[in-house]
């Protein structure tokens, strides 16, 4: 009986110490809320809406496209997308993939397909690859894109299927 009481006292002491601790308790974030950024990105990209992409981008985000210079900051990323959408009509699908959360950052990765059609005549090009979105939790609790990284493989023109 004495051992049980000691065990309860120890358990209660640990519980009270945790409650009085100054470190915050980190709740597990809802993966659906994190994945919604991917879904919203797909929609904005397919609409050719650079401003909507900007709204889901952290102020200090970095875009790291393969084989091209990076773009740093929301305004530069929006400008890059505006230029891209002016020249190309695309259909993008960032497919559902792996989600990992570490404190105020979430990592979303998976495969993608993108069909690009130049607006100045041209054949559809199928682009496939892998993406990594690093999301940063904002002070209001929303997740925004902090890093957008991908590789791609471009299939020869005329082979979009």
GUPALO-330305 format. One record per residue (C-alpha): residue number from 1; residue in one letter; x, y, z. Coordinates in Angstrom, 1 decimal. Example, Ala and Ser with C-alpha at 12.3 -4.5 7.8 and 13.67 -1.06 7.14 Angstrom:
2
+-----+--------+--------+--------+--------+
: num : residu :      u :      v :      w :
+-----+--------+--------+--------+--------+
:   1 :      A :   12.3 :   -4.5 :    7.8 :
:   2 :      S :   13.7 :   -1.1 :    7.1 :
+-----+--------+--------+--------+--------+
END
This chain:
161
+-----+--------+--------+--------+--------+
: num : residu :      u :      v :      w :
+-----+--------+--------+--------+--------+
:   1 :      X :    0.0 :    0.0 :    0.0 :
:   2 :      X :    2.8 :    2.4 :    0.9 :
:   3 :      X :    4.4 :    1.8 :   -2.6 :
:   4 :      X :    1.1 :    2.7 :   -4.3 :
:   5 :      X :    0.9 :    6.0 :   -2.3 :
:   6 :      X :    4.5 :    6.8 :   -3.2 :
:   7 :      X :    3.7 :    6.1 :   -6.9 :
:   8 :      X :    0.7 :    8.4 :   -6.8 :
:   9 :      X :    2.7 :   11.1 :   -5.1 :
:  10 :      X :    5.4 :   10.9 :   -7.7 :
:  11 :      X :    2.9 :   10.9 :  -10.6 :
:  12 :      X :    1.1 :   13.9 :   -9.0 :
:  13 :      X :    4.4 :   15.7 :   -8.5 :
:  14 :      X :    5.4 :   15.2 :  -12.1 :
:  15 :      X :    2.0 :   16.3 :  -13.4 :
:  16 :      X :    2.1 :   19.5 :  -11.3 :
:  17 :      X :    5.6 :   20.2 :  -12.4 :
:  18 :      X :    4.5 :   19.9 :  -16.0 :
:  19 :      X :    1.5 :   22.3 :  -15.4 :
:  20 :      X :    3.7 :   24.9 :  -13.8 :
:  21 :      X :    6.4 :   24.6 :  -16.4 :
:  22 :      X :    7.1 :   27.8 :  -18.3 :
:  23 :      X :    7.6 :   26.0 :  -21.6 :
:  24 :      X :    4.5 :   25.9 :  -23.8 :
:  25 :      X :    2.7 :   22.7 :  -24.5 :
:  26 :      X :    2.9 :   22.0 :  -28.3 :
:  27 :      X :   -0.3 :   20.6 :  -29.7 :
:  28 :      X :   -0.2 :   18.3 :  -32.7 :
:  29 :      X :   -1.4 :   20.3 :  -35.8 :
:  30 :      X :   -4.2 :   19.0 :  -37.9 :
:  31 :      X :   -2.7 :   17.5 :  -41.0 :
:  32 :      X :   -5.8 :   18.5 :  -43.0 :
:  33 :      X :   -5.1 :   22.2 :  -42.3 :
:  34 :      X :   -1.5 :   21.8 :  -43.4 :
:  35 :      X :   -2.5 :   19.8 :  -46.5 :
:  36 :      X :   -5.0 :   22.6 :  -47.4 :
:  37 :      X :   -2.1 :   24.8 :  -48.4 :
:  38 :      X :   -1.2 :   22.2 :  -51.0 :
:  39 :      X :   -4.8 :   22.1 :  -52.3 :
:  40 :      X :   -5.0 :   26.0 :  -52.3 :
:  41 :      X :   -1.7 :   26.2 :  -54.2 :
:  42 :      X :   -3.0 :   23.8 :  -56.8 :
:  43 :      X :   -6.1 :   25.9 :  -57.3 :
:  44 :      X :   -4.3 :   29.3 :  -57.5 :
:  45 :      X :   -1.7 :   27.9 :  -59.9 :
:  46 :      X :   -4.3 :   26.4 :  -62.2 :
:  47 :      X :   -6.2 :   29.7 :  -62.2 :
:  48 :      X :   -3.0 :   31.6 :  -63.0 :
:  49 :      X :   -3.5 :   33.7 :  -59.9 :
:  50 :      X :   -0.1 :   35.0 :  -58.7 :
:  51 :      X :   -1.8 :   37.2 :  -56.1 :
:  52 :      X :   -3.5 :   34.2 :  -54.5 :
:  53 :      X :   -0.1 :   32.4 :  -54.4 :
:  54 :      X :    1.3 :   35.5 :  -52.7 :
:  55 :      X :   -1.4 :   35.4 :  -50.0 :
:  56 :      X :   -0.3 :   31.9 :  -49.0 :
:  57 :      X :    3.4 :   32.8 :  -49.0 :
:  58 :      X :    5.4 :   33.9 :  -46.0 :
:  59 :      X :    6.9 :   37.5 :  -46.3 :
:  60 :      X :   10.5 :   36.0 :  -46.4 :
:  61 :      X :    9.8 :   32.9 :  -48.5 :
:  62 :      X :   12.3 :   31.6 :  -51.0 :
:  63 :      X :   11.3 :   29.9 :  -54.2 :
:  64 :      X :   14.0 :   27.4 :  -55.5 :
:  65 :      X :   13.2 :   26.4 :  -59.0 :
:  66 :      X :   15.4 :   23.8 :  -60.7 :
:  67 :      X :   18.1 :   25.2 :  -63.0 :
:  68 :      X :   17.0 :   28.8 :  -62.4 :
:  69 :      X :   17.8 :   31.6 :  -60.0 :
:  70 :      X :   15.9 :   31.6 :  -56.7 :
:  71 :      X :   13.4 :   34.3 :  -55.8 :
:  72 :      X :   13.4 :   35.7 :  -52.3 :
:  73 :      X :   10.5 :   37.5 :  -50.6 :
:  74 :      X :    6.8 :   37.4 :  -51.4 :
:  75 :      X :    6.9 :   40.3 :  -53.8 :
:  76 :      X :    9.6 :   38.8 :  -56.0 :
:  77 :      X :    7.8 :   35.4 :  -56.0 :
:  78 :      X :    4.5 :   37.0 :  -57.0 :
:  79 :      X :    6.4 :   38.9 :  -59.8 :
:  80 :      X :    8.0 :   35.6 :  -61.0 :
:  81 :      X :    4.6 :   33.8 :  -61.1 :
:  82 :      X :    2.9 :   36.8 :  -62.9 :
:  83 :      X :    5.6 :   36.6 :  -65.6 :
:  84 :      X :    5.2 :   32.8 :  -65.8 :
:  85 :      X :    1.4 :   33.0 :  -66.1 :
:  86 :      X :    1.6 :   35.7 :  -68.7 :
:  87 :      X :    3.6 :   33.3 :  -70.9 :
:  88 :      X :    2.3 :   29.8 :  -70.0 :
:  89 :      X :   -1.0 :   28.2 :  -69.3 :
:  90 :      X :   -0.5 :   25.4 :  -66.9 :
:  91 :      X :   -2.4 :   22.6 :  -65.2 :
:  92 :      X :   -0.6 :   21.5 :  -62.0 :
:  93 :      X :   -1.3 :   18.7 :  -59.5 :
:  94 :      X :    0.8 :   18.6 :  -56.4 :
:  95 :      X :   -0.2 :   15.1 :  -55.3 :
:  96 :      X :   -0.8 :   14.3 :  -51.7 :
:  97 :      X :    2.3 :   13.1 :  -50.0 :
:  98 :      X :    4.1 :   13.0 :  -46.7 :
:  99 :      X :    3.5 :   15.6 :  -44.0 :
: 100 :      X :    5.9 :   16.1 :  -41.1 :
: 101 :      X :    5.6 :   18.7 :  -38.4 :
: 102 :      X :    8.4 :   20.1 :  -36.3 :
: 103 :      X :    7.4 :   23.0 :  -34.0 :
: 104 :      X :    6.5 :   25.9 :  -36.2 :
: 105 :      X :    7.4 :   24.3 :  -39.4 :
: 106 :      X :    5.7 :   21.6 :  -41.5 :
: 107 :      X :    7.2 :   19.7 :  -44.4 :
: 108 :      X :    4.9 :   18.6 :  -47.2 :
: 109 :      X :    6.5 :   16.5 :  -50.0 :
: 110 :      X :    5.3 :   14.3 :  -52.9 :
: 111 :      X :    5.1 :   13.9 :  -56.6 :
: 112 :      X :    3.6 :   16.4 :  -59.1 :
: 113 :      X :    2.5 :   16.6 :  -62.7 :
: 114 :      X :    2.2 :   19.8 :  -64.7 :
: 115 :      X :    1.1 :   20.3 :  -68.3 :
: 116 :      X :    2.5 :   23.5 :  -69.8 :
: 117 :      X :    1.1 :   25.1 :  -72.9 :
: 118 :      X :    2.8 :   28.3 :  -74.3 :
: 119 :      X :    0.3 :   31.1 :  -74.9 :
: 120 :      X :    2.1 :   32.0 :  -78.1 :
: 121 :      X :    1.3 :   28.7 :  -79.8 :
: 122 :      X :    3.1 :   25.5 :  -79.0 :
: 123 :      X :    2.6 :   22.0 :  -77.9 :
: 124 :      X :    1.8 :   20.8 :  -74.4 :
: 125 :      X :    4.8 :   19.8 :  -72.4 :
: 126 :      X :    4.3 :   17.3 :  -69.5 :
: 127 :      X :    6.5 :   18.0 :  -66.6 :
: 128 :      X :    6.8 :   15.5 :  -63.7 :
: 129 :      X :    8.9 :   15.5 :  -60.5 :
: 130 :      X :    9.0 :   15.8 :  -56.8 :
: 131 :      X :    8.2 :   18.8 :  -54.6 :
: 132 :      X :    9.0 :   19.9 :  -51.1 :
: 133 :      X :    7.0 :   22.7 :  -49.4 :
: 134 :      X :    8.3 :   24.0 :  -46.1 :
: 135 :      X :    5.5 :   25.7 :  -44.3 :
: 136 :      X :    5.9 :   28.2 :  -41.5 :
: 137 :      X :    3.2 :   28.7 :  -38.9 :
: 138 :      X :    2.3 :   32.4 :  -38.6 :
: 139 :      X :    1.4 :   34.2 :  -35.5 :
: 140 :      X :   -2.3 :   34.0 :  -36.4 :
: 141 :      X :   -2.0 :   30.1 :  -36.6 :
: 142 :      X :   -2.2 :   29.9 :  -40.3 :
: 143 :      X :    0.4 :   28.0 :  -42.3 :
: 144 :      X :    2.2 :   29.8 :  -45.2 :
: 145 :      X :    4.8 :   28.6 :  -47.7 :
: 146 :      X :    8.4 :   29.5 :  -46.5 :
: 147 :      X :   10.3 :   27.4 :  -49.0 :
: 148 :      X :    9.1 :   25.9 :  -52.3 :
: 149 :      X :   11.6 :   23.4 :  -53.8 :
: 150 :      X :   11.1 :   21.0 :  -56.6 :
: 151 :      X :   12.9 :   19.0 :  -59.3 :
: 152 :      X :   11.4 :   18.2 :  -62.7 :
: 153 :      X :   11.6 :   15.9 :  -65.6 :
: 154 :      X :   10.3 :   17.3 :  -68.9 :
: 155 :      X :    9.0 :   14.8 :  -71.4 :
: 156 :      X :    9.4 :   15.5 :  -75.1 :
: 157 :      X :    6.8 :   17.7 :  -76.6 :
: 158 :      X :    3.6 :   16.0 :  -77.8 :
: 159 :      X :    3.8 :   13.4 :  -75.1 :
: 160 :      X :    1.5 :   14.9 :  -72.5 :
: 161 :      X :   -0.3 :   11.8 :  -71.7 :
+-----+--------+--------+--------+--------+
END
